[in-house]
Amino acid sequence: MYREERTGTAGGGLLHALRFAARTLGLGIRARREYRTDFAAAIAAGILYQSTGLLLAVVAFSSLPGFGPWSLSDVLLMVGLRLGGHALYAVVFANLPRLPLIIVQGRLDRMMMRPVPVLVQVICDEVNVNALGDLAIAVLFWCFAAPGMHVQWDVGQVLFCAAAAVSGMLVEAALQITVSALCIRSIGFESVYYWVDSTVMTFAGYPLGLFSAFGSWLFTFVVPIGFIGYYPAAHLTGKADASLFTPWLAALAPLSGPLAVSAAVLLWRKCLKHYEGGGSTA
């Protein structure tokens, strides 16, 4: 049975983990830059993937009924929040779906012997160059689209928007950490990674009112992707009173990410304690 070691103080452990992450990612970026064509192609793939999602949102707004009080500007705000949150997720957490491969290769066993949290090692396992493309699209989108949104931008709104983007990153990370915890018990859950990614990509940038009552409840309390775009946008556009369930969900949306990722990390630690080796997950 595995028990994660806690070396020194909590602050010292965090600094050690951050130094490990910075050193590992720095080496990885330098290694990937040696292959310039591959490096550029990976960035282009990230740009193309996110551009497709943005185009889908515009097409959906022009062809689907039921958007109610939400204008195209409001929908673009939701898409922008999803783009920003996902770009941050891709930069930091995109290696989580590699966990089943790490387990099969027996590398998780070695990670558990090092004085660095296993989750940090999984996150830093490989540099995700595609994330730079995701980040580029998110930055360009906000530079050109933000002035046309129906939002009275001031310091408070900008800070709320930034907090919502970080929270969106943590919500998506929490979903994938949960899948990773389940993969520790059985790598048969591997396909759920791609279901989560597809669900966030497809639905997180739309008003929850488009879905049935069950779908709205599911995307709020079980798979909380409504907190990535919908609820923050309701607050920023002054539509909190029209949001589902209670207006407080819109105002407190930036807290959803820290709460979700805290619960997911607890599940991860619980599952990791019961990990007995690569053969135990077959």
Solvent accessible surface area in square Angstrom, and as a share of the most:
residue,aa,sasa,rsa
1,M,172,0.77
2,Y,31,0.12
3,R,160,0.59
4,E,37,0.17
5,E,137,0.62
6,R,181,0.66
7,T,73,0.42
8,G,76,0.74
9,T,102,0.59
10,A,96,0.74
11,G,42,0.41
12,G,34,0.33
13,G,22,0.21
14,L,107,0.53
15,L,101,0.50
16,H,64,0.29
17,A,9,0.07
18,L,101,0.50
19,R,128,0.47
20,F,44,0.18
21,A,18,0.14
22,A,70,0.54
23,R,142,0.52
24,T,43,0.25
25,L,59,0.30
26,G,24,0.23
27,L,99,0.49
28,G,19,0.18
29,I,71,0.36
30,R,141,0.51
31,A,56,0.44
32,R,59,0.21
33,R,146,0.53
34,E,136,0.61
35,Y,153,0.58
36,R,202,0.74
37,T,116,0.67
38,D,71,0.37
39,F,38,0.16
40,A,60,0.46
41,A,58,0.45
42,A,13,0.10
43,I,41,0.21
44,A,56,0.44
45,A,47,0.36
46,G,3,0.03
47,I,62,0.32
48,L,125,0.62
49,Y,89,0.34
50,Q,2,0.01
51,S,39,0.25
52,T,76,0.44
53,G,5,0.05
54,L,45,0.23
55,L,118,0.58
56,L,85,0.42
57,A,1,0.01
58,V,57,0.33
59,V,79,0.46
60,A,11,0.08
61,F,57,0.24
62,S,93,0.60
63,S,77,0.50
64,L,95,0.47
65,P,117,0.73
66,G,57,0.55
67,F,14,0.06
68,G,66,0.63
69,P,87,0.55
70,W,18,0.06
71,S,37,0.24
72,L,67,0.33
73,S,17,0.11
74,D,2,0.01
75,V,0,0.00
76,L,38,0.19
77,L,1,0.00
78,M,0,0.00
79,V,3,0.01
80,G,0,0.00
81,L,1,0.01
82,R,5,0.02
83,L,2,0.01
84,G,10,0.10
85,G,1,0.01
86,H,16,0.07
87,A,1,0.00
88,L,56,0.28
89,Y,9,0.03
90,A,4,0.03
91,V,66,0.38
92,V,63,0.36
93,F,21,0.09
94,A,29,0.22
95,N,9,0.05
96,L,0,0.00
97,P,32,0.20
98,R,61,0.22
99,L,0,0.00
100,P,4,0.02
101,L,82,0.41
102,I,0,0.00
103,I,1,0.01
104,V,101,0.58
105,Q,95,0.42
106,G,24,0.23
107,R,54,0.20
108,L,0,0.00
109,D,53,0.27
110,R,120,0.44
111,M,7,0.03
112,M,31,0.14
113,M,165,0.73
114,R,114,0.42
115,P,87,0.55
116,V,13,0.07
117,P,50,0.32
118,V,1,0.00
119,L,22,0.11
120,V,34,0.19
121,Q,5,0.02
122,V,0,0.00
123,I,26,0.13
124,C,4,0.03
125,D,36,0.19
126,E,75,0.34
127,V,18,0.10
128,N,45,0.23
129,V,1,0.01
130,N,56,0.28
131,A,3,0.02
132,L,75,0.37
133,G,0,0.00
134,D,10,0.05
135,L,62,0.31
136,A,37,0.29
137,I,22,0.11
138,A,5,0.04
139,V,83,0.47
140,L,95,0.47
141,F,16,0.07
142,W,56,0.20
143,C,85,0.51
144,F,163,0.68
145,A,23,0.18
146,A,20,0.15
147,P,110,0.69
148,G,56,0.54
149,M,12,0.05
150,H,122,0.54
151,V,13,0.07
152,Q,158,0.70
153,W,78,0.27
154,D,83,0.43
155,V,112,0.65
156,G,46,0.44
157,Q,36,0.16
158,V,79,0.45
159,L,114,0.57
160,F,28,0.12
161,C,15,0.09
162,A,53,0.41
163,A,43,0.33
164,A,0,0.00
165,A,17,0.13
166,V,68,0.39
167,S,2,0.01
168,G,1,0.01
169,M,24,0.11
170,L,30,0.15
171,V,0,0.00
172,E,2,0.01
173,A,0,0.00
174,A,5,0.04
175,L,23,0.12
176,Q,2,0.01
177,I,1,0.01
178,T,45,0.26
179,V,6,0.03
180,S,0,0.00
181,A,0,0.00
182,L,58,0.29
183,C,0,0.00
184,I,2,0.01
185,R,127,0.46
186,S,42,0.27
187,I,44,0.23
188,G,66,0.64
189,F,78,0.32
190,E,72,0.32
191,S,77,0.50
192,V,49,0.28
193,Y,1,0.00
194,Y,130,0.49
195,W,128,0.45
196,V,5,0.03
197,D,40,0.21
198,S,60,0.39
199,T,8,0.04
200,V,2,0.01
201,M,32,0.14
202,T,48,0.28
203,F,74,0.31
204,A,2,0.02
205,G,2,0.02
206,Y,22,0.08
207,P,2,0.01
208,L,2,0.01
209,G,51,0.49
210,L,52,0.26
211,F,50,0.21
212,S,73,0.47
213,A,90,0.70
214,F,134,0.56
215,G,11,0.10
216,S,6,0.04
217,W,115,0.40
218,L,43,0.21
219,F,16,0.07
220,T,3,0.02
221,F,104,0.43
222,V,78,0.45
223,V,16,0.09
224,P,24,0.15
225,I,1,0.00
226,G,2,0.02
227,F,18,0.08
228,I,2,0.01
229,G,0,0.00
230,Y,6,0.02
231,Y,0,0.00
232,P,0,0.00
233,A,0,0.00
234,A,0,0.00
235,H,63,0.28
236,L,6,0.03
237,T,24,0.14
238,G,68,0.65
239,K,41,0.17
240,A,20,0.16
241,D,130,0.68
242,A,65,0.50
243,S,11,0.07
244,L,53,0.26
245,F,104,0.44
246,T,49,0.29
247,P,60,0.38
248,W,172,0.60
249,L,35,0.17
250,A,0,0.00
251,A,38,0.30
252,L,88,0.44
253,A,1,0.00
254,P,25,0.15
255,L,98,0.49
256,S,18,0.11
257,G,0,0.00
258,P,59,0.37
259,L,129,0.64
260,A,24,0.19
261,V,25,0.14
262,S,61,0.39
263,A,62,0.48
264,A,4,0.03
265,V,35,0.20
266,L,120,0.59
267,L,60,0.30
268,W,2,0.01
269,R,93,0.34
270,K,129,0.55
271,C,7,0.04
272,L,2,0.01
273,K,75,0.32
274,H,83,0.37
275,Y,9,0.03
276,E,141,0.63
277,G,12,0.11
278,G,29,0.28
279,G,70,0.67
280,S,57,0.37
281,T,2,0.01
282,A,121,0.94
